[in-house]
Amino acid sequence: MDHNGFDLNLIAAFQALMAERNVTRAARRIGLTQPAMSAALARLRRATGDELFVRSPKGLAPTPRALDLARPFGQILEAVDAALNHRPAFDPSAATTRVTLALSEHPAHRLLPGLGRRLAAAAPGIDLQVLGFQGREDAIRLLDEAVADLAVGVPPGPEARILSAPLFTEAFVCIARKGGPAEAALADLPSFLDARHLLVSPEGDGFGVVDQALQAQGLRRRVGLMLPQMYAAPAIIAETDLVATLMAGVVAGARPDLAVSAPPLALPAIPFHLLWHRRTDDHPAQRWLRQQVIEVAAEPAQDEVLLF
């Protein structure tokens, strides 16, 4: 017997021949051409060392060996069909696994408290691991390599394999030390440009959303301090005469000695999206986890940013 190259397609061909007892009809039954079915029968004969089907007045008649194979071959196809159609229900209360999220700094602050609370209540056996990333390409790599299950903090792109859902948007506000000389810089654009600015630049490129908007008007600002950590900015501003432009969610619940104002120039809100790989799209546990993140993102923020 030659078992090399034996595959499930040959079992499907065998079952079709058993049912139809005719090469042409068997080929039609499983969507093959007549020559392809004849070739499959030839491979079956080589693999089993038996004719399997011989001509008779009523079509192809199965040999005793073919009759012996009919039941186990049928069981194989039934097992494969059952496996392909089996979709186990996901029970978060019984799940014991670790999921990995790739989060930029602000989504981590915004989502992790609520997500941790939900997992503790509904899925106590699920552990979280959080990874940071420097840019969009880094986040996509983590999803491609299955290092991260989900990523939050980057917009969707052209990759068909990366799926997304919008979570929330963040508008910008400006802050300065209340009562300090820099507070006047929040009043209008000329005063804003005269101030020294704190720039949060995680990538270290020194060119942020404010700089883009100013450049479009042929204007520039002076950056007196650049740092990668946005959540350090409010404490620094409260002790200096710098001005900072930050996402409103970063300033929410900040120190009372900060003056907070809408920016004196139009700035686009920043969208945050949930990203995942297409290969995990239909997995029950992954679907459940994504829904938890989406629901947490929809919850109202704990603090409001009050503009003076």
C-alpha positions, 0 to 999 in steps of 0.5 A: 500500500502507498499512503503517501499523499493520502488526504481528506479529498480522497475520502470525500471522493470515495464516499461519493463513489459509494453513493453514486456508483458512477464516476461522472455523477460522483464527480458532480456530487462533490464539484470535481471534473470527471477526469479529476474523479478518475484520478482520485479513484486511481490514487485510492486504488494505489493507497489501498492496494485494491480495485475498490470499485469494479464495473457491473451491469448496474454501474460500479460495484464496491469490492469487499475492501471498499465495503470495509472502508465505508464505515471508518471513512464515513466516521472520519468525515463526520468527525471533521464536519463536527469539529468544523461546526463546533463552536464552544460557548465562552463562559468568562466565569470559568475561563483561566487565561491571560490576555495581552493588551497593547495600550498607549499611555492615555487609553491605559489610564482611561480603560484599565480601572474599569476593565480591571473591575469588570474582569474581577467581577465577571472573569476572575480567572482572566489575567491581564498583561499590558504592553506599551508601544511607540507608534502605529507600526509597533502596535500592528507588529504586536497584533501580527505576531500574536504578542498582543490580543488587542491594541488601543490608541492608534487609528485604523489603516489600510491593512485588511487583516487588522479590524477596528472599532471606534472607542472614544475621542479626546479634545484638547485643552490648555493649562497654566499655573493659576495666578501665574504669568503664563495664565494670560497666555490662554487668553488669545493666540498672540499671548499663546505664542509669546509663552514658553510651552511644554510639549508631550512627545512620546516619539521624541520628534518635537512636533505635535498637534499644536505645531501642525496647526500653527505651521498651517498658519505660518506660525511657530511656538517656543517649546521650553520643555519636551517630555514623553510622559503626558501624565507628568505634565499637569504637576510640572505646569503647576510649579512652572510658568510654562503652558501645556496643551493636553488631551482633556482626559489627561487634565480631568481631576488635575490639581486645583491650582491649574487654569484650564481653557479651550485652546486659542486655535482650532485643534482636531480631536484625537480618535482612539480605536480598538484594533484586533487581528482578523484571525481572532475576529470570530473567537468567542473569548476574544469577542467577549473581551472586545465587548468589555473594552467597548463598554468600558470606553462608553462609560462616562468619565469620572471627572469633568474638565471645567474651563474657566 
